[in-house]
Amino acid sequence: MSAPNPPRSPTLEVPRKSMELVDPGAKDLDESSDDGQVFTDARDTVMTPTRDTVLSPLTIPTTRVEKVDSSPSHGEVPGTPAYEKRLRDAVPDEIEIIPEGQRSRASSRAMASPSASPSLSPIPKTRVEKVDLASPSYGEVPGTVAWEKRKADAVPDAIDTATPENRSASPSHSPSLPIIPKTVLTRVDSEPAHSAVPGTDTYHFRQHDAMPDIIEKERQLSSKHQPASIENYAF
């Protein structure tokens, strides 16, 4: 005879373990086994620095400011908005005033000891050749739009006059530059060519074409290139 079921309680009870929830491999650990186990955290371990783990300190570059004169620069006048913004900037390590035409001490030291900074490449000089020094070039007329744009360009280091000697020597200095071919136009006769008549559509289109460098007239064929005359023979 089976035991009667206990009366149900109106409160919630912990459900019993089913067969799916029972882990046959789980077992309670003895209290004595806890003494032999030691758990450590990653923060508790201290790594001993070795030769490979020690990093060499990085070289902090020096901030240098070069000024032309001692007048206050932009952002150095107290009370201006630029001054308020410049207060958050870092203070430069070196400030040197270099008058116009002189060389800074840093560049002099670099030239005196090139082995100290072998990675620095020399700064190339800008050289301008003009055909006529008396006539102003494009952008050299004050008051024009080109003049305003050219003010932002760097000033060339040297301005020379283009001479035939310089032109003949220029290909040797730049052998990689391709030679620009000349355009030669050969006319067969003196009649106006196609699209050479003003007022036509082709004449309007040809206005955008480049002008030929040389225009020549085809020479008449020599007698040796002309066909021989046929003589009449009596049979």
C-alpha angles and dihedrals in degrees: 000000000000123000115258116255114256116250114267116255119230088226127079118267133201108263116241120248115268126212091262093056098047112098110203091196096056117096137165117264120233118247090233092060092062091069094063097050122079121190118202132190127226089244091057093059116087117204115219109228114239133193091265096050096050108094122208113246116257119243111246110220119233118244110226129185122196119197131188095217140356095262114121113268128220108299097020097095109096116234096030124113089242090056091054091052093047092056089078093053122099118260111248118244095224133026119187129178111217115188117219113279096023131102125239121247091240093058090045091054091047091053092046093052110030091164090065091067109023093161094064112099121211116260110243120232123240114233125187124196118200127191093213121019092192096060116070116242128226109298096019097097109097116233097030127112091246090054091057091050095046092055088075092056123096118259112249118244095227135017116198137172117253108243131177089253091057092046093051091048095047097078091056091055093049109031092161094066112102120238112249109229121226122243113233121191116198118199120207096197141356095260116116110268125235111289091014094104111096116234098036127110093243090052089056092050093048092058088079094054122100117258116248118250095223130025115192137166120239112252119236116261116263122242094255091062094048117094116260117255119254114239123210116241125192116229 
